[in-house]
């Protein structure tokens, strides 16, 4: 692992990475509920109305040449409040610019619709001092890998059982809320990016179904993101299994906060309790689709894939991922269902 460069300014920056539909929005919202965190949801470049420093930080974060010397600049740019990467639900901060919590939601919605208002949002909600800036990204596999290889940035990676991830993605695609870009060119994508998968599955890809294509992408994504950690977990990485987070959210959250150097806080405990309350199932945040909501029954979400995928599709997915080191780790650390133990749950009468 790289050592921090003595000449590089110290940064207070951390990242959360995952594949799509792995629960990272929920985990990000949990971390965001900490009063000493400035949370930035998928700060992608090219958003209208944002400050030049924030745009530069978003670009540098995914730059092929990012290194330790860039982290302080990225932190400074992302610290500025930006309606493009701020995301509800909003919780009180210890270091707010102005005490208008009742205005936060309506102001955020207005600035999302009218980017010219973004400077007002930045003035009101950029935190004072230097709270820990935590960003969350999905489908930025090479950025995650570079940051693990080249920096001492604390990273939390959230991984979910591939059948659950694939099932959720397919539902989102059917509903028109999830993209299908990589899967639509899966044969070329695998040939260009995953030669080991091409050698093994290349002659079968054209005959595979969408669930198998997404399984190939799951495997490529997690193995590319975590390439520096496939043999030995670096100290900057904390791997979270979605299923463990669902079973014991308080304990898993405590481990995440400790990895990020944050103390426990009652505000986080309250948010975890609220977001996992079975009675909150289907509760929608203003402007957020239910499909993306962080308020749901996690024990139901954890195994829903076993009702939605028939046994044949489960086995076809697991055939693709069963010898992946990330899948094997999930079996041992999170009790993931391996091929020999896969059996669909019966629907309740």
N, C-alpha and C positions, 0 to 999 in steps of 0.2 A: 504493500500500500504506500502511496505517496505521503511524504511528510509535509505539513504546512510550510510554505515558503516564508522564511523570517522577514522577507522584504514585502510580503503581501499584506495589505490591511486586513485586520480581523473582520470576519463577517458574522452576522447573526442571521443565518439562512439555513433552511432545511427543506427537504422535498419528500413528497409522497408520490409514488408511481404505482401503476397497475395496468392490466389489460382493461379494455372496456367491459362493463357489466360485471365487475368483480366486487362491488361494494365500496369503491373508493370515494364516492360522493358522500356516503354515510360516514366513513372513517374521517374524511376531511372535515365534515361538519362537526364531528366530535372534537377534533383538534381545534377547530375554529372557535368552539365555545369557550376555550380557555381565555381568560381576560388578559393574558400577557402575550397573545398571539395576534399577528396581523396575517390573515389567511387570504391567499390568492388562488382562485379556482381557474385552472387551465389558462395561464396568461399567454395566449398565442399572439404572435406578431400580426400586424396589419389591422388593428382595431381602430375605428374612427374615434376622435375626440380625446384620446389618451395623451398624457404628457410625453414629450420626446424622451425623457429619461426612462420612463416605463416601457416605451416601445423598444428602446435600445436594450433594456434588460431582458425583455421577452425574446428578442432576437439572439442575444448573447447566450442565453440559457440553453438554446438548442444548436448553437454554433459548433461546427466540427472541431474547432480549435479551443474550446472553452477549457479553462484551467483554474488553479487556485487563485491566481492574481485577479480573476474576473469576479469572484464571489462577492466582494464588497460592493462593486458597482451594481451587480445584479440585485443585491439586497436593497441598496439605496433606491433603485428605480422601482422595485416592486413594493417598497414600503409606502409609496404614494397611493392613496386610495383611488381606485379605478373602477367605475361601474361595469366595465367589461369583464373584470376578473374578481370583483366582489360578488358574493352570492348569499342569499338568505338560506336558512334563518339567521338573523342577526342577534347577537347577544352582547351585553354591555362589555365595554373595554375598560381597562384600568387607566389607559392613556388615550382618551378621546380629545379631539380638538375643541368641540363644543358639545354641551350636554343636551342634545336633541334626539334622544333615542326614538321618540314617537314619530320623528320625521324620516328616519332612516329608510324604511321600506318604501314609502311613496317617493322619496327623492331618488332612490335607486331605480325604481321603475321608470320615472320620468327621464332620468339621464340615459337609461338604456334605449328609450324611444327617441330622445332628442340629444345626440352626442354633444351638441354645442353647450349643454349644461354641465358637462363633465368637470370643468374647472371649479364649479361651485361645490360639487360632490367632493372633489379632491381637497378643497379648503376646509370643508366641514368634518371630513372623516379620516383624513390622514392622521395616524397616531403620533403623539409626541414621543420624544425619546427614541429608543431603539428596542422595541419589542422583537421577539423572534418572528421573522418573516417565514411563513410556511407556504409553499406553493404545491399544487397538485396537478399532475399530468397523467393522461392515459395515452397509450399508443405512441409514446416517444421512446421507443426501445433503445435506440442508439444514444440518445441523450442520457438516459439512465446509465447505460454502460460506460459512457465517457466519464460521467461524474463519479462513478464508483472507481474507475481506473485512475483518474487524474487528480482527484481532489479529496479532501477530508470532510466533504459535506455530509451531514447526517441524512440518511435516506431511509424511509420506511417503504417497503414494497409489500403490497397486498395481493395475495393470490387466492383464487377460488377454484374449486373443483371444475375441471374442464367441461363436464357434462352440464353443470349449472350455468357456467359462462355461456356455452354454446346455446343452451335452451333459451336463456334470456335474450341473447343477441337475435336469434331467429324470431322470437316474439316481437322484438322491436322492429325488425325488418318488415315483418308482416304488417305491423301497425304504421309503418312509414316514419318511424322516429330514430332508426339506427341506419347508418350507411352500410353500403355493400361494396365499397370500392376495391379493396384487396381481393375479396372473394370472387369478384366478377372477372379478375384476370389471374386466378390462382395458379394456373399452370406456369405462366411466365414469371409470376412473383416468386414461386418456389424455386424455379430454375435459376433466377438471378440472385436470390437472397439466402437460400437454404440448400446447398448442394447435398448435404447428408440426407435431407428429406427427399430431395429429387432422386437420388440414387435408390432409395428404398421404395418410394411411392409413386415416382414419376409416371410409370406406365399405367397406373390405375387412376390418376387424378381426374381424367376426362369422364370416367364412369362413376365417380363418387357423387354422393349427394351433398346438399348444402351443409348438413351437420358435420360431415367429414372434412369439407373445405375449412369450416370454422375451427375444427379441431387441429388441423394443420397450422392454421394461423395462431391458435392459442399456444401451441408448442413452440413455434418460431418466436413468438413474442416474449414468452417468459424466459426462454433460453438465451435469447439475444440480450434482453434487459439484464439478466443475472449472470452473464457469462463469467465475470470476475469472481462470482460466488459459487460456481458449480462444484468446486472441490472443497474450498474452505471459505466460510463466511467472514468477510472483512468486518472489522469493528465498527465501521461507519454504517453498516447495513443492519436493519432489523426487519426480518421477514415475518409477516402476519398472515395467518391462514383465516380466510373469511369465516369458515365453519367454527373455529375457536372463538372468533370475535362474536359470533352469534350465540354460542353456548354460554360464554362468560364475558360479556362486554366490559364489565367493570375491571376485571383482572387484566384483560388484554389491553384495555385503554391505559391502565397504570403502566404497563410495560412500554407502550408507545411513548407516553409522556416522559418516562425516565430516559428513554433513548434520545429524546429531543432536549433533554436537560431542563424539563419543566416540572415544577412541583404539582402535587395533586391539588385540586381546587373544587370547592362545593358546586361551583357553576357548571363544571364539566360533569360531575356526578348527576346533577339535576337534568342536564341535557340527555345524558345516556339513559336515565330512567324514563324520560319523556319519549325519546325516540324509539324505545323498545317496548313501550306499553302496548300489550295486545289490543287494548281499546283504541289505540291510535291508528290501527290499520286503515289505510285509505285516506288519512288526514292529508290535506294538500296545502302546501305553502302557496301564498299568492303568486300567480304567474308560473308555477312549476307543475308540469304534468305529473299525474300519479305514478307513471312508469319511472320517473326520476326522483320520487319523493324519498326522503330519509326517514319518514315516520311510517314504520311498518313492523309487523311481528317477525323478528329475525328467525325464530325457530321454524316458522312456516316457510319463510323465504329460503332457508338453508337447504331444504330437501324437496322443494317444489318441483325441481327438475325430474325427480323420480316418478312423478305423476304425469308430467308433460311429455317425457320421452319414452317411447316403447323400448322393450328390452333389446330389440335388434339394433336400434340406433345407439343405445347406450354402449353396447359391445363394439360397434363400429367406431365410435369415438375413442373408446378406451384402447382399442387395438393400435391406434395411432400414437397415443401418449404414454402407454403403460411402461415403457422403458426409459422415459425421460427422467433425468435425475430430480427435476422439480416435482414431477408426479410422485416419484418414489418417496420423496421427502414428505409430501402431503399425506401419503398413506401412513407413514410412521409417526408424523407429528400431529396430524389433524384427523386421523381415522378415516381418510378418504376411502371410498368404495373402490376396491381393485377389481379387475375383470372377473376373478373367480367368485367374488362375493356380490356381484351386481344382481339386484332383483327389484323390479318396480313395486312401488307401494300401491296398495289398492285404494281406490277412491272411496271416501266415506259415503255411506248410503244416503 
